Amino acid sequence: MTVYIDPPTWPGHGRMWSHLISDVSYDELHAFAAELGAPRRAFERDHYDIPAHRYDDAVRAGAVQVSSREVVRLLYGAGLRRRKRPGDSR
């Protein structure tokens, strides 16, 4: 199982956030996130939003650190990228 996480550089709700992704399947991603204790509501289209204070936990659990650009490249390469559509609230 390989999942990836980018640096916590995305602001929102008074915090900084990372994106946790899989390049294999959403099932793999959901399983890793559950083991990490990330709530399912943190899943947004093709990734989990992980708060900065949980970044090191994700890395210790096995998430591979990559750039934000690499996250997008991996999602597209795996055919798992789901773009935000107009009118989506999340």
Buried (B, 14 or more C-beta within 10 A) or exposed (E): EEBBBBBBEBEEEEEBBBBBBBBBEBEBBBBBBEEBEBEEEBBEBBBBBBBBEBBEBBEEBEBEEBEEEBBBBBBEEBEBBEEEEEEEEE
